[in-house]
Amino acid sequence: MELKTKEVLKRLGDLEREIEYIKRDLLHVVEQPRRKASLFGCIPGGDVTEGAVEEAKKELFRELGDL
């Protein structure tokens, strides 16, 4: 009987450890932002004007507000 108890306790320990790993993985998934805060790709190619930079900033910060 004692052998079965030790086996069950070992299995419970393994399951507890696995649950902790799953929790940690889920926390990392939740904490990662959906999108990087960057102006890269917000400004069309060619001449970059002050107006284009301001428009890109508005677009970037509008999307950050959705987080």
N, C-alpha and C positions, 0 to 999 in steps of 0.2 A: 504494500500500500504506500509506503514512504517513497518508493521509486516513482510511482505515478504522480504523487504530489510534487516531487522535484521537477518532473517533466512538465507538469502543468504550470508551475511557477516560472520555469524557464521560458515556456511558450508565451506566457503573459508578459514577461519582460520584453521578449522579442516584439510582441504586438504593440506594447507601449512605445517602444523605440520607433517602430514604423509609423505610428500615429504622430509622434513628434516630428519626424522627417516630413510627413505629409503637411502638417501644420506650417512648418517652416517654408516649404515650397509654395503653399497657398499665400502666405504673407508676402513672399517675393513677387508673386504674380500680381497681387493687389496693389503693391506699392510702386510698381513700375508705371511711369507715365505712359499714356497712350501715344503721345507724340513729343518729340524733342522740341524744346523752345529754341528755334533757330530761324534766322531770316533766309537761310539757304533754300533756294527754290521758290521763294516768294517774289523775287524780283525777276522780271523777264530779262533775257539777254540783250545785249546792245548797250546803248548809252544808259548809264544809271544816273538818273536825275534826283534832285532832292525830293521832288514830289513822289517819285517811285519808291524811295526809301520810306517816306512817311506813309504811303499807302501799304507797303509791306508790313510796317510796324502795326498799323491798325488791324490788318488781317491777322497777324500773329497774335496780338493781344485779344482779339475777339475770340479766336479759337481757344486760347488759354482760359478764357472765362467759362468755357464749357466743362472744364475739368472739375 
